[in-house]
């Protein structure tokens, strides 16, 4: 009896084993999630951010005193060079003051020269009076002159010496007047220079805030200038990505108006304070090559390399 059913038992066991293997490989394996190779996250190699093109050094050209604009020599967007005259204020009144001071200086110098002649004359008279007094002193001892004559000679000597000293004091006053007039003239000339607005560096005119003929108050801007050498990209980066940022890392910057051109740069500063609203950190990127045309405030995009070989150090 067992001999008859043995082949069936063995066959059944084989079927069970094979079925189990197939079930494990086909059915169970379908329920186990498999992550494709391309879906495995890779280590981040760069950080991206957007921002604007800015200039670190922006200056305002303004007169130190209230003045009327006489002429303007630059306009918005113009490239300017260091020392270039950009505007002149009306300084006619100051020029009149300078001329008046020059006339006073000339007059004081003439008086000074005349006073030197007076001093020389009074010195000679004082020396003569002293010599006369010395002779009268000897004559008084011999009884050849009276006391009254001696006293007159003594008074004349004292008077001559006093006049000589007074003349020297007047000479100092004339010299002081010259110094004072020269100082006034220099101050007026300095005011004239202050009212001539010059560019302090090679740069670009961001804005012209006044026109010729208008009166500008002290400290009010006539021009705003940006130093081209200090242009950089001001980029905002999410705090969650900012941990790997370092000064010296290389960056690729594109301008919105030149999206097909990439400008190389380098991280030169990382902000120490994050924006509490946007939760972003500011990163400053110095461009190694400058665009031919610059527009301060233009939107830019940057990709900062944070891999080891992407460091500029």
Buried (B, 14 or more C-beta within 10 A) or exposed (E): EEEEEEEEEEEEEEEEEEEEEEEEEEEEEEEEEEEEEEEEEEEEEBBBBBBBBBBBBBBBBBBEEEBBBBEBEBEEEBEBEEEBBBBBBBBEEBEEBBEBBBEBBEBBBEBBEEBBEBBEEBBEBBBEBBEBBEEBEEBBEEEEBEEEEBEBBBEBBBEBBEBBEEBBEBBEEBBEBBEBBBEBBEBBBEBBEBBBBBBBBBBBBBBBBBEEEEEBEEEBBBBBBBBBEBBBBBBBBBEEBBEEBEBEBBBBBBBEEBEEEBBBBBBBBBBEEBEEEEEBBBBBBBBEEEBEEBBBEBEBBBBBBBEEEBBBE
